[in-house]
């Protein structure tokens, strides 16, 4: 694999856009933060020729592979000397990367069913008495507490690290308008959000209901309302990965269909690749 040049930008973007359902993170990172800038989500890419596989790396060391091949030579040489914090992508692509790099065991290494929904098929649940509001209209302390719990429960973040990460997330989300809170009167019931957004497709993440409110369908209702809002703005498709069976059933109730398996691997401590 070779490192991309500026002249490759359009070809790499077109390749990923054709596979947007499994390439939302590298696409949005590239569009929003560019190639090789100092931003933690800025992208560096390596490609093969002819173009069948794209290997992405963020500024903070997250590997984001978009592969169509089962065997991809040159991964280890491409990433030699880089420091990596994890791998996210289809389970097959992540397995190819981890094997090529001989990566150690990670604090989080989980396969999740990956779902897609044509928003024309969205099955709206009964949402009488419920409203969906931006993060800015919900209590900040509740959002931080919920996000802290989400990090620990869904992403296996260490309890000592989760509160600081939650504060950073909430403050960022308050600015980018990607998250919504389901309210019943003045009481927050659940939260949902878009991790990545393009004009015609969104990637859902951060869906959370506190334990004491679970079993009432609030997460699915929050998500359905958010997707209806996106559909009204021209979005055609949504994708997500389900962290557990309960979440998967909630998504299936509003007509999400399984399309494959995603993997999320995150190291407690970054790994430098010495070869």
HUFEN-V202569 format. One record per backbone hydrogen bond with DSSP energy under -1.0 kcal/mol. NH is the residue of the N-H (numbers start at 0). CO is the residue of the C=O. Records with the same first field share a line. If there is no record, write none. Layout:
NH: CO  CO
//
This chain:
1: 46
3: 44
7: 4
8: 5
11: 7
12: 8
13: 9
14: 10
15: 11
16: 12
17: 13
18: 15
19: 16
21: 18
22: 19
26: 22
27: 23
28: 24
29: 25
30: 26
31: 27
32: 28
33: 29
35: 42
41: 38
42: 33
43: 56
45: 54
46: 1
47: 52
53: 65
54: 45
55: 63
56: 43
57: 61
58: 41
59: 39
60: 57
62: 85
63: 55
65: 53
67: 51
77: 73
78: 74
80: 272
81: 78
83: 270
84: 60
85: 60
86: 264
87: 62
88: 262
90: 260
93: 89
94: 90
95: 91
96: 92
97: 93
98: 94
99: 95
100: 96
102: 97
107: 265
109: 263
111: 261
113: 259
114: 239
115: 256
116: 237
118: 235
120: 117
121: 118
122: 253
129: 126
130: 182
132: 180
134: 178
136: 133
137: 134
142: 138
143: 139
144: 140
145: 141
146: 142
147: 143
148: 144
149: 145
150: 146
151: 147
152: 148
153: 149
154: 150
156: 150
160: 157
161: 157
164: 160
165: 161
166: 162
167: 163
168: 164
169: 165
170: 166
171: 167
172: 168
173: 169
174: 171
175: 171
176: 172
179: 191
180: 132
181: 189
182: 130
183: 186
186: 183
188: 181
190: 207
191: 179
193: 177
194: 202
195: 202
197: 200
201: 236
202: 195
203: 238
204: 192
207: 190
212: 209
213: 210
220: 216
221: 217
222: 218
223: 219
224: 220
225: 221
226: 222
227: 223
228: 224
229: 225
230: 226
231: 227
232: 229
233: 230
234: 229
235: 199
236: 199
237: 116
238: 201
239: 114
241: 112
247: 243
248: 244
249: 245
250: 246
251: 247
252: 248
254: 251
255: 250
256: 115
258: 113
259: 113
261: 111
262: 88
263: 109
264: 86
265: 107
266: 84
270: 83
272: 81
//
